[in-house]
Amino acid sequence: MINENNILETINMIKLHNLDIRTVTLALSLRDCADNDVNVVCDNIYNKIKYYARNLVEYANELENDYSIPIINKRISVTPISLVGESCKNPDYVKIAQTLDRAAKDVGVNFIGGFSALVEKGCTKGDNLLIESIPEALAKTEMLCSSINLASSKAGINMDAVLKMAEIIKKSAELTKDRDGIGAAKLVCFCNSAGDNPFMAGAFCGIGEPECALNVGVSGPGVVRAAIEAMPKDADLSQVANKIKQIAYKITSTGELVGRKLAKRLDIPFGIIDLSLAPTPAEGDSVAGIFQAMGLEHAGAHGTTAALAMLNDAVKKGGIMASSHVGGLSGAFIPVSEDAGMIEAAANGYLTFDKLEAMTCVCSVGLDMIAIPGDTPSAT
């Protein structure tokens, strides 16, 4: 029997508390686009993206209207380009980057990710060439996102690549200084990167992924905050965790419903749903707001790391109950400049770099969208 309160709660989640499908991301393998001629590679890449993504935006917009659930971003992730480009006799990664950018614009998506390399154990010639080309590639494109996997739990950390990427990040910011240094914001350095991540800027189509798949990222920090605020003030942490699990179940079910419907219309497999709570600067759409609803004075106060650990654990457990296709990063995002509560906490000195570093130990996502002075040395 359908419960009237559940219907109203779902409506309020969307209309009042900023529940949305943050992204539907078409993951596309480009391994069959390799050739020894870079011009042929570019043609193959463009034609394949145009074919598979030709209806992505149109069908996503139709579903948004059918279900009245906002789908904020439509994106594409592709095979790490270092693997595709290194077969060329004379690789030109900037040209490939511009081809990806042109294809993304022509199909109407917000971003395309996968200008990437996986170098946790070492770099091939192709990896090195791609890394060197990142600043110019990001400066000459608008939709392109880049990521480098520098470490893994099994292989350890490629320290040479870490130092190199520090220089690349600075150069990327410098070459896009007329656009607020956006190049650095579209570049991710990973440890244990996920090959099915739908979120930018770190999305790429991993080696073990199928020819194509649709991956979905949901978001609902405002929904979680509102649910906690509605609880009795004497509720204990077990009750709070259970409430978060219940909300995560509903958020995940909603995301998978939309993802499966869209995948069916596109005639491609449904991939995964990423359970990450991704905040925005919008009022009430803040992960820091969840901490305050739990009883903390502000993000960065004593107990923040524990609160984040509990939030992350409860969201994952609730989401896994709702779907057998959970994947991606599936952790709480803590992007300082994209979360209104964290912006306020940082401005007031409550949230420090050291505290953020501690928070990364339990949220699985890492340091994110932090403004660093341009004169900071690469070695730092």
C-alpha positions in Angstrom: 0.0 0.0 0.0 1.3 3.4 -1.0 1.9 5.7 2.0 0.8 9.3 1.6 3.6 10.6 3.8 6.2 8.8 1.7 4.9 10.5 -1.4 5.0 13.9 0.2 8.5 13.2 1.6 9.7 12.4 -1.9 8.1 15.5 -3.4 9.8 17.7 -0.7 13.1 16.0 -1.3 13.1 17.3 -4.8 11.3 20.6 -4.5 12.6 21.9 -1.1 15.8 20.1 -0.4 17.7 20.0 -3.7 17.6 16.3 -4.4 18.9 15.8 -8.0 20.6 13.5 -10.3 24.0 15.2 -10.3 25.2 13.5 -13.5 24.4 10.9 -16.0 27.8 9.9 -17.6 28.2 7.8 -20.7 31.3 5.7 -20.2 32.8 4.8 -23.7 35.7 2.6 -24.6 38.0 4.1 -27.3 40.5 1.3 -27.4 39.4 0.3 -30.9 40.2 3.9 -32.1 44.0 3.4 -31.9 46.1 3.7 -35.0 49.6 4.7 -35.9 48.3 7.9 -37.6 47.1 10.6 -35.2 44.7 12.0 -37.7 43.0 8.6 -38.1 42.8 8.3 -34.3 41.1 11.7 -34.0 38.6 10.8 -36.8 37.8 7.5 -35.1 37.4 9.1 -31.7 35.1 11.9 -33.0 32.9 9.5 -35.0 32.5 7.0 -32.1 31.5 9.7 -29.6 29.1 11.2 -32.0 27.4 7.8 -32.6 27.1 6.6 -29.0 26.3 10.0 -27.4 24.0 11.4 -30.2 20.8 11.1 -28.1 22.2 11.4 -24.6 21.3 15.0 -23.8 17.9 14.8 -25.6 16.8 11.6 -23.8 18.0 12.8 -20.4 16.0 16.0 -20.8 12.9 14.0 -21.7 13.3 11.8 -18.6 13.8 14.9 -16.5 10.4 16.2 -17.7 8.7 12.8 -17.3 9.8 12.3 -13.7 10.2 15.9 -12.6 13.7 15.0 -11.2 16.4 17.4 -12.2 19.3 15.9 -14.1 22.0 18.6 -13.7 24.8 17.3 -15.9 25.2 15.1 -18.9 28.8 13.9 -19.4 31.0 11.5 -21.2 34.0 9.5 -19.9 36.4 7.7 -22.2 39.3 5.3 -22.1 42.5 6.9 -20.6 43.9 8.7 -23.7 47.5 7.8 -23.0 46.5 4.2 -23.9 44.9 5.3 -27.2 47.4 7.9 -28.3 50.7 6.1 -27.6 50.2 3.7 -30.6 50.7 6.7 -32.9 54.0 7.1 -34.7 54.0 10.8 -33.8 51.5 11.3 -30.9 49.9 14.7 -30.7 47.9 14.6 -27.5 46.8 18.2 -27.7 45.2 17.5 -31.1 43.4 14.5 -29.6 42.3 16.7 -26.7 40.8 19.3 -29.1 39.0 16.4 -30.9 37.4 15.3 -27.6 36.4 18.8 -26.9 34.8 19.3 -30.3 32.9 16.0 -30.0 31.6 17.0 -26.5 30.4 20.4 -27.8 28.7 18.8 -30.8 26.7 16.3 -28.8 25.9 18.9 -26.2 27.3 17.5 -23.0 28.7 19.5 -20.1 32.1 17.8 -19.8 34.2 15.0 -21.2 36.7 13.2 -19.0 39.4 10.7 -19.7 42.4 12.7 -20.7 44.2 10.5 -18.3 47.1 8.2 -17.5 47.5 5.4 -14.9 51.1 5.7 -13.6 51.0 4.3 -10.1 53.9 1.9 -10.8 55.7 3.9 -13.5 55.3 5.8 -16.8 55.4 4.7 -20.4 56.5 7.0 -23.2 52.9 7.7 -23.9 52.1 8.5 -20.3 55.0 11.0 -20.1 53.9 12.7 -23.4 50.3 13.0 -22.2 51.3 14.4 -18.8 53.5 17.0 -20.5 50.7 18.0 -22.7 48.0 18.5 -20.0 48.5 22.3 -19.4 48.3 23.1 -23.1 45.4 20.7 -23.7 43.3 22.2 -20.8 44.2 25.8 -22.0 43.0 25.1 -25.5 39.8 23.3 -24.6 36.6 24.1 -22.7 34.9 20.8 -21.9 37.9 18.5 -21.4 38.8 17.1 -17.9 42.0 15.4 -17.0 43.2 12.9 -14.3 46.3 11.0 -13.4 46.4 8.0 -11.0 49.6 8.4 -9.1 49.3 5.7 -6.4 47.4 2.6 -5.3 47.2 0.6 -2.1 49.0 -2.3 -3.8 51.7 -0.5 -5.8 52.4 2.4 -3.5 53.1 6.0 -4.6 55.0 7.0 -7.7 56.9 9.9 -6.1 58.5 11.0 -9.4 55.1 11.4 -10.9 53.8 13.2 -7.9 56.5 15.9 -8.2 55.9 16.1 -11.9 52.2 16.6 -11.4 52.9 19.4 -8.9 54.6 21.3 -11.7 51.8 20.4 -14.2 49.1 21.7 -11.8 50.9 25.1 -11.5 51.5 25.4 -15.2 47.8 24.5 -15.9 46.7 27.3 -13.6 49.1 29.7 -15.2 48.1 29.0 -18.8 44.4 29.5 -17.8 44.9 32.6 -15.5 42.6 34.6 -17.8 39.8 32.1 -16.9 40.4 32.0 -13.1 43.0 29.2 -13.4 40.2 26.8 -14.5 42.8 24.4 -15.8 43.9 23.3 -12.3 40.2 22.8 -11.3 39.7 20.4 -14.2 42.7 18.2 -13.3 42.6 15.5 -10.7 45.5 13.5 -9.0 44.3 10.2 -7.8 45.2 7.3 -5.5 43.1 4.2 -6.2 41.1 5.8 -9.0 37.8 4.2 -9.9 37.3 3.2 -13.6 33.5 3.6 -13.3 33.4 7.1 -11.6 30.7 9.3 -13.1 31.9 12.5 -11.4 34.2 15.1 -13.0 36.9 16.0 -13.3 38.2 12.4 -12.5 35.9 10.3 -14.7 37.4 7.9 -17.2 36.3 4.6 -18.7 38.4 1.9 -17.0 40.2 -1.0 -18.6 37.8 -3.5 -17.2 34.7 -1.6 -18.3 32.4 -2.7 -21.3 32.2 -1.1 -24.7 29.8 1.5 -23.2 27.7 1.9 -20.1 25.7 4.5 -18.3 26.9 5.5 -14.9 24.9 7.8 -12.6 25.8 10.1 -9.7 23.2 11.2 -7.3 23.3 14.0 -4.7 21.3 15.0 -1.7 23.1 16.7 1.1 20.1 18.9 1.7 17.8 15.9 2.0 20.0 14.3 4.6 20.3 17.6 6.6 16.6 18.2 6.5 15.9 14.6 7.8 18.3 15.0 10.7 16.9 18.4 11.6 13.4 16.9 11.8 14.5 14.3 14.4 14.0 14.8 18.1 16.9 16.7 19.7 17.6 13.9 22.1 18.1 11.3 19.3 21.3 9.3 19.8 23.9 8.6 17.1 22.5 5.2 16.3 19.1 6.7 15.5 20.8 9.4 13.4 22.8 6.8 11.5 19.6 4.8 10.8 17.8 7.9 9.5 20.7 8.6 7.1 20.5 5.0 5.9 16.8 5.4 5.2 17.3 8.6 3.2 20.3 7.1 1.3 18.0 4.2 0.3 15.5 6.5 -1.2 18.1 8.7 -2.9 19.8 5.6 -4.4 16.5 4.0 -5.6 15.6 7.3 -7.3 19.0 7.5 -9.1 18.9 3.9 -10.2 15.3 4.3 -11.6 16.3 7.2 -13.7 19.6 5.6 -14.8 18.0 2.4 -15.9 15.3 4.2 -17.8 17.8 6.3 -19.6 20.1 3.4 -20.4 17.1 1.5 -21.9 16.3 4.4 -24.1 19.9 4.7 -25.3 20.0 0.9 -25.8 23.2 0.5 -23.7 23.9 -1.3 -20.4 23.3 0.4 -17.1 26.6 0.6 -15.2 26.7 1.8 -11.6 25.3 4.4 -9.3 27.7 6.5 -7.3 26.5 7.2 -3.8 28.7 10.3 -3.2 27.1 13.2 -1.5 28.1 16.1 -3.7 27.4 19.6 -2.4 26.9 22.8 -4.3 27.1 26.5 -3.2 23.3 26.6 -3.1 21.6 27.3 0.2 20.8 24.1 2.0 22.9 21.9 -0.3 25.9 21.6 2.0 27.7 18.6 3.6 28.9 21.1 6.3 25.2 21.7 7.0 24.8 18.0 7.9 27.5 18.4 10.5 25.6 21.3 12.1 22.4 19.4 12.0 24.1 16.6 14.0 25.0 19.2 16.6 28.4 20.5 15.7 29.0 24.3 15.8 30.5 24.3 12.4 32.6 22.3 9.9 36.1 21.9 11.4 34.9 21.8 15.0 35.9 18.9 17.3 34.0 15.9 16.2 33.9 16.8 12.5 36.0 13.8 11.4 33.9 11.4 13.4 30.7 12.9 12.0 32.0 12.6 8.5 33.0 9.0 9.1 29.5 8.1 10.4 27.8 10.0 7.5 30.0 8.2 4.9 29.4 4.8 6.5 25.6 5.2 6.8 25.2 6.5 3.2 27.1 3.5 1.8 25.1 1.0 3.9 21.8 2.5 3.0 22.7 2.7 -0.7 23.9 -0.8 -0.9 20.5 -2.0 0.5 18.8 -0.2 -2.4 21.1 -1.3 -5.3 23.4 -4.1 -6.3 25.1 -1.7 -8.8 26.9 0.6 -6.4 30.3 1.8 -7.6 32.4 4.9 -8.5 33.8 6.8 -5.6 30.8 6.5 -3.3 32.0 8.8 -0.5 31.2 12.2 0.8 32.7 15.0 -1.2 34.3 17.9 0.7 35.0 20.5 -1.9 35.8 23.7 0.1 34.9 26.2 -2.6 31.7 24.4 -3.7 30.1 24.0 -0.2 28.5 27.1 1.3 29.0 25.8 4.9 32.7 25.0 4.3 33.3 28.3 2.6 32.0 30.1 5.7 34.0 27.8 8.0 37.2 28.4 6.1 36.6 32.1 5.9 36.2 32.3 9.7 39.3 30.1 10.3 37.4 27.1 11.7 38.3 24.8 8.9 42.1 24.4 8.4 44.1 22.5 5.9 45.2 20.0 8.5 41.6 19.3 9.5 40.7 18.8 5.8 43.6 16.3 5.6 42.2 14.4 8.6 38.7 14.4 7.0 40.1 12.8 3.8 41.1 9.7 5.8 37.4 8.8 6.3 35.5 10.3 3.3 37.4 8.4 0.4 37.5 11.5 -1.8 40.4 13.7 -0.8 41.4 17.3 -0.9 39.1 19.0 -3.3 38.7 22.5 -4.8 41.0 24.4 -2.5 42.4 27.7 -3.5 46.2 27.7 -3.2 48.4 30.8 -3.6 50.0 30.9 -7.0 53.5 31.5 -5.6 53.4 28.2 -3.7 56.5 26.2 -4.7 55.9 22.9 -6.6 58.0 21.1 -4.0 55.4 22.1 -1.3 
